[in-house]
Amino acid sequence: MLEIVEDMVGRHDFLLTPCSVDTFDHFYPDLPRHRGCFGNLAEALAPYGVTPAQIPTAFNCFMNVPIDGETGELKVLPPISKAGDHIALRAEMDLIIGLTACSAPDSNGGTFKPIHYRIEA
């Protein structure tokens, strides 16, 4: 569906599902409730007829989720990308794509900053 045509970072995640209010309740019980990426995607995709049950595991661009080779434990660490890094994708068919910026404190070091994107025809 999408071809990666340029990738300046090379570290992305395809294991973790989008965080939800339940995820935040579990991992961050002392923080205010947050709908997470799943809630953001559900709201953004609803006008296109995409239901929450149809939202798959996300391609988490720039997320740094290493797997411990001995224990198999997943860790969510701050991204290794830096300002100006990017990934370029080419759609091989018509698609509806939702974008959301991770709001989990462990993955962004507690900085909730916007993502910048560009769509070219």
N, C-alpha and C positions, 0 to 999 in steps of 0.2 A: 504494500500500500504506500509506503514511504521509503525513499532511498536516502541514506546519509551520504551527502556529496562533499561535505567538509565537516571536520570535527577537531577543534583545537584542544580539547581536553581529554577525550577518550575514557573518561570515568563517568558512567551513568548507572542507573539502577533499573532493573526490570523484575525485582523480586517483591518489593513492598507494594501493597495495595495503597490507594490514596487514604490518608488518615481521615478519620471521621470523628464525630463527637464522642463515640464510644472509645476510640483510640486515645483521645485526649484524656478522657475520664480515667482510663487505665494507666497510662504512662505519666500523666501530669495531673494527679488528683488535687494538688494544691493550687493549681492555676485556674483562672476563670474558664468556664466551658467554652469550647470553640468548635465550630462546625467542620473545620479542617478542609482539606482539598476535596474530599468526597462531596461535602455539602456545597462547596463552590462549583464543582463540576455538575452536580445534579441541578442546581439552579440555572447555570449557563446553558445546559443542554436540553432542559425541559421544553423550551419553545420549539425545538426541532423534533419533538416526539420521542426523545431518548429518556427512558425511565431509569431510576437508580439501579434496578436489577440488570440493566444493559451496560453499565459502566464497568469496563474490565480493569485488570491490573494496569497501572499507568506505565508509560515510558518516562521515567523520572530523570529528565535531563540534568546533568551536573550533580546529581545526588551521589554522595560518597558513602556507599554501604558495603564495606569490606566484610568478608567472611573469614573468621579465624580458622586456619588450616587444621588446627588440632582439635578444637572443641566444636567447630561448626557454627559458633555463635555469630549472629549478625550484629554489627554496630552501625549506628547512624552517626556519622561524623560530619563536621563542616565540609563543604565542597572544596576541592582542590583547585577549582577554576578561579580566575582572577578577573578583574574588570577588563572588559574588552574581548574576553574569550567568547566564542560562539560555536554553534552547531548549525549547519545548513541542511535542510531536508527538502527533497523534491517529491511532490505527490505524484503517484503513478495512476491515480484515479480520483474522481471527485470524492471528497471526504468532509465530514463534520468533525472538527477537532476542538476540544476544550483545553484551555491553558489555565493553570493556576500556579501560584508561587507557594512553595512549602512554608507553612507557618509553625512547624514543629521546632521548639527551641533547640533541640539537640542537633538539628541539621543546618541551622542557620546562625548558630551562636547567639540567639536571642535578638538578632537584628531583622526586623520585618520590613524588607525593602522591596520595591516593585521589580518586576521583570520587564525587560524591554524586548519587543519582538517586531518583526517586519514580515509582511506577506507581500510577495511579488508575483505578478501575473506572468 
